[in-house]
Amino acid sequence: MTRVSTAAAVVLAAVLVAGCGTTTGLPADHGAAGAEPRPVGVHDPAPLVSAAPAADEGCDRRASLRPRGALPAPGRMPAGSTMDAIRKKGRLVVGIDQDAYLFSYRNPDGQLVGFEVDVARRIAAAIFGSADAVTFRAISTAQRIPVLRSGEVDMVIRTMTMNCERWKQVAFSTEYLSSGQRLLVRDGSGINGLADLGGRKVCATNGSSSIPNLQKAASKPLAVAADLLVDCLVLLQQNQVDAVSSIDTLLATLAVQDPNTRIVGERVTDDPAGIAMPQGRDDLVRFVNGVLDQMRADGSWTASYRYWFGAVGTVPPPPVPRYRD
């Protein structure tokens, strides 16, 4: 089967096995008689989130640290460096999604695959000489910063939008993916954008920038929060929400999985995604940026993007890196 033809199986598996590990499941108490069951972790309405400052307020959010010289040979990291410490422990530990179709998800054989998995494996290969020297830890959107600050992972590669508020808590690589917030709706819904959603429910993921953006929208939609984006798709399919809001690159993968949905509206945000790392690990940030530079230059970024998303839409050029020193 092709990547796209496995979509129905992926979604069905996500719904049927929800509740295993860190993924979703049906709560023991389904609520009132006749009510549709909901995935665990759904908050309706979403808790009120303080609106973040404007994305570019106070910093150049796309600007990261410039690589210094050529990358060291795999397996020969500079003594005392963060990369050498990672090499000595034997594995690169990466926080990642396991339910984001085409980005990072489990295929029918149970293997974690996708565009962001490819990026993580390329970084592991640069450190160890082996793309397999990586341990993936499945995390939710809301866990991305906590697992970095606690030292549980070396980096997070999970469509994480760079903004000034997050730069205060973690460090980022240069941009590896460009996107913007839009809407996914049921075909024939008559919804063409946020202006049509006044007083209607819209699902987004806990800890994402989509929640505060919905809560401050002039049309006053009702934000519903879920732990995983696939949970939002389930709620949409069950008619429990009228739309799903996220970055358009992720929404495109949901639309592939359910042909009865479509993406609508203009981008209401500009969301550059970066690889997040702990603050103070400047050498690791520069190293990762060197790996991303290689991927842009040797065509592997484009090849991976085309492999995973070529059937979904146009393949863009890789984002141009921006450096601050």
Protein Blocks (a to p, Z undefined) as FASTA:
>chain_A
ZZklmmmmmmmmmmmmgoiajbccddfbgbjehiacddehiacddddddddddfkgoiaf
kbccddehjaddehiacehiaklmmmmnopacddddfkbghkaccdfkopacdjklmmmm
mmmmmmnopaklcccddddfklmmmmmmnopafbdcehiacdfklmmmmccdddfbdcdd
dddddehklpabjklmgoiacdddehiaklmmmmmpmklpaddddfbfklmmmmmmnopa
fbdcddfklmmmmmmmmmkbccedjdfbdcdddddddehilmlmmmmmmmmmmmmmnomm
mmmmmmmmmmnmccddddddddfZZ
